[in-house]
Amino acid sequence: MKKSIHNRPWLAVAVCIALAGCASVKPVPYSGIASASYLSPDTHNSRVPYRYDTPANWRSYTKIILDPVTVYQGADNQFGTMRDDDRNALASYMQSTFTEKLGTRFQLVNEPGPGTLQVKLTLTGAKTTTPVLGTFTKFDIGGGMYNSVQAIRGKEGMMNGSVIYSVEIYDALSRQLLSAYITKQYPNAMNVGASFGALKAARVGIDKGANALVEQLSSDATPMDGITSH
């Protein structure tokens, strides 16, 4: 009698890895983003595959302008078949989340001035969690083992949602681009709560990204430090 794949868990894991690898969306340096020509690949950071940095003393900035979050309309967007309503819902969530988080570090203002940063966020892609299966793979033998390994590695979970967006940070007065990056954010691969609801995982990714940006702008470290620690 032939053994089923469920009786050979490592074979199941291999199949899951192959399937998840095919389904995973890798961000690109979107041609319609203002900072696109400045971005360089970072092969050591799967969450921030493209970035641009200049030396910046973040602690010298006490105020911040957060532009309205925009939904990227370029042909190289990575929303797949996601509905416009869901895209707009995520953009709205990004606006409120980043406003709240950045407000813990900066005075939020509307006009450029000394000691003021200006941040532009562009939602460039997102993926919804696969209904039922996104949760089931946390407990299924093959999916559970795969997600456990991914969780340890800080990698993306199987059939879970994610969000991709660009961050562009300027000196508001001089309009000098200080830092820019493309990031893909997602929950821990074994975060069961984040698998309930089509957009929950993407929202958790936005939460993590907002916290990482605040950490970046609160330190004297190299601009991208902290992004991978979440």
C-alpha positions in Angstrom: 0.0 0.0 0.0 1.3 3.4 -0.9 1.8 5.8 2.0 -0.1 9.1 1.8 1.8 12.4 1.9 0.3 13.0 5.4 2.2 9.9 6.6 5.5 11.4 5.4 5.5 14.8 7.0 8.9 15.9 5.6 7.6 15.2 2.1 4.5 17.3 3.0 6.8 20.1 4.1 8.7 20.0 0.9 5.5 20.2 -1.1 4.3 23.1 1.0 7.5 24.9 0.5 7.4 24.5 -3.2 3.8 25.6 -3.4 4.3 28.6 -1.1 7.4 29.6 -3.0 5.5 29.7 -6.2 2.7 31.8 -4.6 5.0 34.3 -2.8 5.0 37.7 -4.4 8.4 39.5 -4.4 8.3 43.3 -4.4 9.8 45.3 -7.4 11.2 48.8 -7.6 7.9 50.3 -8.9 8.5 52.5 -11.9 5.9 55.1 -10.8 7.4 55.8 -7.4 9.2 59.1 -7.2 12.3 57.5 -5.6 12.5 54.5 -7.9 15.7 55.7 -9.6 17.4 56.0 -6.2 16.6 52.5 -4.9 19.1 49.8 -4.8 18.6 46.0 -4.2 19.3 44.6 -0.7 19.7 40.9 -1.2 20.2 40.4 2.6 16.8 41.7 3.6 13.7 39.9 2.3 11.3 42.4 4.1 13.1 45.4 2.6 14.4 44.3 -0.8 15.0 47.8 -2.1 16.2 50.9 -0.3 18.0 54.2 -0.4 19.7 55.9 2.6 21.6 59.1 3.3 23.3 60.0 6.6 20.6 61.7 8.7 20.4 62.8 12.3 16.8 61.7 13.0 16.9 63.1 16.5 17.2 66.6 15.1 13.6 66.3 13.8 10.7 66.9 16.1 7.8 67.5 13.7 6.4 65.5 10.8 4.1 65.8 7.9 2.3 62.6 6.8 1.0 62.9 3.3 -2.3 61.1 2.4 -1.6 57.4 1.7 -2.0 56.7 -2.0 -2.9 53.5 -3.8 -0.4 52.7 -6.5 -2.0 52.6 -10.0 1.0 51.6 -12.1 0.9 48.6 -14.3 3.6 47.0 -12.2 1.4 47.0 -9.0 1.1 43.8 -7.1 -2.5 43.7 -5.9 -3.4 40.7 -8.2 -7.2 40.4 -8.2 -7.7 42.3 -4.9 -10.8 44.5 -5.2 -10.5 48.3 -5.2 -12.6 48.4 -2.0 -10.1 46.3 -0.2 -7.2 48.3 -1.5 -8.8 51.5 -0.3 -9.6 50.0 3.1 -5.9 49.1 3.6 -4.8 52.6 2.5 -7.2 54.1 5.0 -5.9 51.7 7.7 -2.3 52.7 6.8 -3.2 56.4 7.2 -4.7 56.0 10.6 -2.1 53.6 11.9 1.0 55.6 10.8 -0.6 58.8 12.0 -1.1 57.2 15.5 2.3 55.6 15.7 4.3 58.6 14.3 2.3 60.9 16.7 4.0 59.1 19.6 7.4 60.4 18.4 6.7 63.6 16.5 4.4 66.6 16.5 2.1 66.2 13.5 2.0 69.3 11.4 0.7 70.4 8.0 3.3 73.0 6.9 7.1 72.6 6.2 9.5 74.1 8.6 12.8 73.6 10.4 13.2 70.2 12.1 10.3 68.8 10.1 10.2 65.5 8.1 7.7 64.7 5.4 6.7 61.1 4.8 5.0 59.7 1.7 3.5 56.2 1.9 2.3 54.4 -1.3 0.4 51.1 -1.1 1.8 49.1 -4.0 0.6 45.6 -3.4 -1.3 43.3 -1.0 -2.5 39.8 -0.7 -5.6 38.6 1.2 -5.5 35.5 3.5 -7.0 32.4 1.8 -10.3 31.7 3.7 -10.2 28.7 6.0 -7.0 27.4 4.5 -5.0 30.3 6.0 -6.0 29.0 9.4 -6.0 25.3 8.6 -2.3 25.4 7.5 -1.3 26.4 11.0 -2.5 23.0 12.3 -2.2 20.6 9.4 0.8 18.4 9.6 2.6 19.6 6.5 1.4 23.2 6.7 2.0 23.4 10.5 5.6 22.2 10.1 6.3 24.6 7.2 4.8 27.6 9.1 6.8 26.7 12.2 10.0 26.8 10.3 9.0 30.0 8.6 8.1 31.6 12.0 11.6 30.8 13.3 13.2 32.3 10.1 11.0 35.3 10.3 9.5 34.5 6.9 6.0 34.6 5.4 3.4 32.1 6.4 1.6 29.8 3.9 -1.7 31.2 2.4 -1.6 34.2 4.7 -2.0 37.8 3.6 0.7 40.5 3.3 1.1 44.1 2.3 3.7 45.9 0.2 4.3 49.6 0.2 6.9 52.3 -0.3 8.2 54.8 2.2 9.8 58.0 1.1 11.2 60.4 3.8 12.1 64.0 3.0 13.4 67.0 4.8 10.2 69.0 4.5 12.0 72.3 4.2 14.7 71.5 1.7 12.8 68.6 0.0 15.9 66.5 0.1 15.2 62.7 0.0 16.7 61.3 3.2 15.6 57.7 3.0 13.3 55.5 0.8 12.5 51.9 0.8 10.1 49.2 -0.5 8.9 46.9 2.2 6.8 43.7 2.4 5.2 43.2 5.8 3.3 40.2 7.2 2.5 38.5 10.5 4.5 35.8 12.2 3.8 32.6 10.2 2.3 31.0 13.3 0.1 33.9 14.3 -3.3 32.2 14.2 -5.3 35.3 15.1 -3.9 37.1 12.0 -5.3 34.4 9.8 -9.0 35.2 10.5 -10.4 37.6 8.0 -9.2 38.3 4.5 -7.4 41.6 5.4 -6.3 40.9 9.0 -2.8 39.7 8.1 -2.2 42.7 5.9 -3.3 45.0 8.7 -1.0 43.2 11.1 1.8 43.8 8.6 0.9 47.5 8.5 1.1 47.6 12.3 4.6 46.1 12.2 5.8 48.4 9.5 4.6 51.5 11.4 6.3 50.4 14.5 9.5 49.7 12.6 9.4 53.2 11.0 9.0 54.9 14.4 11.9 52.8 15.7 14.0 53.9 12.8 13.2 57.6 13.3 13.8 57.4 17.0 17.4 56.2 16.8 20.8 57.5 15.7 21.5 54.2 13.9 21.8 53.6 10.2 18.3 54.5 8.8 17.2 50.9 8.0 18.2 49.4 11.3 15.2 47.9 13.1 13.2 47.1 10.0 14.1 43.4 10.1 13.7 42.9 13.8 9.9 42.9 13.7 
